[in-house]
Amino acid sequence: MDRPGALAVLNRRILEAYSRRTIDTLRAALPLRVALPHLEPVLARNVAKETQKDALVIRRAGATLAAGGQPDREALGGLLEATQDIDRAFLAQVGMLPIRIVVPYHEVAPIRMQRIERLFAAACRILGAWRSERGLRAAVQESYPRAELERLLGDLLRLYALETRVLSRSVQLPALLVPLRERIAQSLYEIMSDVGRRLAGELSVGVFRKSPSHRAP
């Protein structure tokens, strides 16, 4: 069984749910509702970009475990460089839209590195706990108490939101919205942070919820 692949699929579903909920909330918020036609295409493509990056990290964690090695700073730095190739493909896609983006790597890199480190460590922990006779959910339960899992998910989604805030500042906006750029970026971050906290709580409860077959009569 491709366990790193299964974990990457779960991560993708979490980020897709996060993106959907964020966009639904943005549609009801001003001034973000005004800016949404310019932000939504970026957000939709951004989630696909981020799931690709996370899959790289998860698969590298699986390969490191399989080789019996330990991650070092150089290896994690290599992952950071690999994510820039995915960024270039993302910018090429966005370049087909009436939108201009320049990724400010001096701001993005420290945030992204934190996310890589946290995700790599979590993937190693979960994959290392995954026994052949048990599934992914049992491995997550064995790896983290519920409260710690909620904190981990919340931190990963918060770092995603921080990077998105930086990216949103670089989206080309109509002249009338340019004075609101910082307010829009901060409002986007606040909404994403709130959505992320709630989603992390729901997911951690769901992981530890007993299935109907195990409930007491």
C-alpha positions as CSV (number, residue, x, y, z in Angstrom):
1,M,0.0,0.0,0.0
2,D,1.2,3.5,-0.8
3,R,0.9,5.0,2.7
4,P,2.6,8.3,1.9
5,G,0.2,8.6,-1.1
6,A,-2.8,7.9,1.2
7,L,-1.6,10.5,3.7
8,A,-1.1,13.0,0.9
9,V,-4.7,12.4,-0.4
10,L,-6.0,13.1,3.1
11,N,-4.0,16.3,3.3
12,R,-5.4,17.3,-0.1
13,R,-8.9,16.8,1.1
14,I,-8.3,18.9,4.2
15,L,-6.8,21.8,2.1
16,E,-9.6,21.6,-0.4
17,A,-12.3,21.8,2.3
18,Y,-10.3,24.7,3.9
19,S,-10.3,26.5,0.5
20,R,-14.0,25.9,-0.1
21,R,-15.0,27.2,3.3
22,T,-12.8,30.2,3.0
23,I,-14.2,31.2,-0.4
24,D,-17.8,30.7,0.9
25,T,-17.0,33.1,3.8
26,L,-15.3,35.6,1.6
27,R,-18.5,35.9,-0.5
28,A,-20.3,37.4,2.5
29,A,-17.5,39.8,3.6
30,L,-16.7,43.4,2.5
31,P,-14.4,44.7,1.2
32,L,-13.4,41.1,0.2
33,R,-16.6,40.5,-1.7
34,V,-15.6,43.4,-4.0
35,A,-12.1,42.0,-4.4
36,L,-13.2,38.4,-4.7
37,P,-13.3,38.3,-8.6
38,H,-9.6,39.1,-8.5
39,L,-8.8,36.8,-5.5
40,E,-10.9,33.7,-6.2
41,P,-9.0,32.5,-9.3
42,V,-5.8,32.8,-7.3
43,L,-7.2,31.0,-4.3
44,A,-8.6,28.2,-6.4
45,R,-5.3,27.5,-8.1
46,N,-3.3,28.1,-5.0
47,V,-4.9,25.1,-3.2
48,A,-3.8,22.8,-6.0
49,K,-0.3,24.3,-5.8
50,E,-0.1,23.8,-2.0
51,T,-1.3,20.2,-2.1
52,Q,1.4,19.4,-4.7
53,K,4.0,20.9,-2.3
54,D,2.7,19.1,0.7
55,A,2.7,15.8,-1.3
56,L,6.4,16.3,-2.0
57,V,7.1,16.8,1.8
58,I,5.0,13.7,2.8
59,R,6.6,11.5,0.2
60,R,10.1,12.7,1.3
61,A,9.2,11.8,4.8
62,G,8.1,8.3,3.7
63,A,11.3,7.8,1.8
64,T,13.4,9.0,4.8
65,L,11.6,6.5,7.1
66,A,12.1,3.7,4.6
67,A,15.8,4.4,4.4
68,G,16.1,4.5,8.1
69,G,17.6,8.0,8.0
70,Q,16.9,11.3,9.8
71,P,16.1,14.6,8.1
72,D,18.7,17.3,8.1
73,R,18.5,20.9,7.3
74,E,20.0,20.5,3.9
75,A,17.4,17.9,2.9
76,L,14.6,20.2,4.1
77,G,16.2,23.1,2.3
78,G,16.1,21.0,-0.9
79,L,12.3,20.6,-0.4
80,L,12.0,24.4,-0.1
81,E,13.8,24.8,-3.5
82,A,11.6,22.1,-5.0
83,T,8.5,24.1,-4.1
84,Q,9.7,27.0,-6.1
85,D,9.4,24.8,-9.3
86,I,5.7,24.3,-8.4
87,D,5.4,28.1,-7.9
88,R,6.7,28.7,-11.4
89,A,4.1,26.4,-12.9
90,F,1.4,28.2,-10.8
91,L,2.6,31.6,-12.0
92,A,2.5,30.3,-15.6
93,Q,-1.2,29.2,-15.1
94,V,-2.1,32.5,-13.4
95,G,-0.4,34.4,-16.2
96,M,-3.2,33.2,-18.6
97,L,-5.7,35.2,-16.4
98,P,-6.0,39.0,-16.3
99,I,-4.0,38.9,-13.0
100,R,-0.4,39.7,-12.2
101,I,1.4,38.1,-9.3
102,V,5.0,38.3,-8.1
103,V,5.9,35.9,-5.3
104,P,7.9,37.8,-2.7
105,Y,10.2,34.9,-1.6
106,H,12.0,37.0,1.0
107,E,8.7,37.0,2.9
108,V,7.4,33.6,1.9
109,A,10.5,31.5,2.5
110,P,10.5,31.6,6.3
111,I,6.8,30.9,6.6
112,R,7.0,28.0,4.1
113,M,10.1,26.5,5.8
114,Q,8.1,26.4,9.1
115,R,5.3,24.6,7.3
116,I,7.7,22.1,5.6
117,E,9.3,21.3,9.0
118,R,6.0,20.9,10.8
119,L,4.5,18.8,8.0
120,F,7.6,16.6,7.6
121,A,7.8,15.9,11.3
122,A,4.1,15.0,11.5
123,A,4.2,12.8,8.4
124,C,7.2,10.9,9.9
125,R,5.3,10.5,13.1
126,I,2.1,9.2,11.5
127,L,3.8,7.0,8.9
128,G,6.0,5.5,11.6
129,A,3.0,4.6,13.7
130,W,1.1,3.1,10.7
131,R,1.0,-0.7,11.3
132,S,0.2,-3.0,8.5
133,E,-3.0,-4.3,10.1
134,R,-4.3,-0.9,11.0
135,G,-5.5,2.1,9.0
136,L,-4.5,5.7,8.7
137,R,-7.0,6.9,11.3
138,A,-5.6,4.5,13.9
139,A,-2.1,5.7,13.0
140,V,-3.2,9.3,13.6
141,Q,-4.8,8.4,16.9
142,E,-1.7,6.6,18.0
143,S,0.5,9.5,17.0
144,Y,-1.3,12.4,18.6
145,P,-3.7,13.0,21.6
146,R,-6.8,14.9,20.4
147,A,-5.7,18.3,21.7
148,E,-2.2,18.0,20.2
149,L,-3.7,17.0,16.9
150,E,-6.0,20.0,16.9
151,R,-3.0,22.3,17.6
152,L,-1.0,20.7,14.8
153,L,-3.8,21.1,12.3
154,G,-4.4,24.6,13.4
155,D,-0.7,25.5,13.1
156,L,-0.4,24.1,9.6
157,L,-3.6,25.9,8.4
158,R,-2.4,29.1,10.1
159,L,0.9,28.9,8.2
160,Y,-1.0,28.3,5.0
161,A,-3.1,31.5,5.8
162,L,0.1,33.5,6.5
163,E,1.6,32.6,3.1
164,T,-1.7,33.3,1.4
165,R,-1.8,36.7,3.0
166,V,1.7,37.5,1.6
167,L,0.6,36.2,-1.8
168,S,-2.7,38.2,-1.8
169,R,-0.6,41.5,-1.4
170,S,1.0,40.8,-4.7
171,V,-2.2,40.3,-6.7
172,Q,-2.8,43.1,-9.1
173,L,-6.0,44.9,-8.2
174,P,-8.1,47.6,-9.9
175,A,-7.0,51.2,-9.1
176,L,-10.0,51.8,-6.9
177,L,-9.0,48.8,-4.7
178,V,-5.3,49.5,-4.4
179,P,-5.7,51.7,-1.3
180,L,-7.5,48.8,0.4
181,R,-4.8,46.2,-0.5
182,E,-3.4,45.9,3.1
183,R,-6.9,45.8,4.6
184,I,-8.0,43.2,2.1
185,A,-4.9,41.0,2.8
186,Q,-5.4,41.3,6.6
187,S,-9.2,40.6,6.3
188,L,-8.4,37.5,4.2
189,Y,-5.9,36.3,6.8
190,E,-8.4,36.8,9.7
191,I,-11.1,34.9,7.8
192,M,-8.7,32.1,6.9
193,S,-7.5,31.9,10.5
194,D,-11.0,31.6,11.9
195,V,-12.0,29.0,9.3
196,G,-8.8,27.1,10.0
197,R,-9.4,27.0,13.8
198,R,-12.9,25.7,13.4
199,L,-11.8,23.1,10.8
200,A,-9.0,21.9,12.9
201,G,-11.4,21.4,15.8
202,E,-13.9,19.5,13.7
203,L,-11.2,17.3,12.2
204,S,-9.6,16.4,15.5
205,V,-13.0,15.5,17.0
206,G,-13.8,13.4,13.9
207,V,-10.6,11.4,14.1
208,F,-11.4,10.4,17.7
209,R,-15.1,9.9,17.3
210,K,-16.1,6.3,17.8
211,S,-17.8,4.6,14.8
212,P,-21.4,3.4,15.3
213,S,-20.2,-0.2,15.5
214,H,-18.2,0.6,18.6
215,R,-20.8,2.5,20.5
216,A,-22.1,1.1,23.6
217,P,-25.7,-0.2,23.4
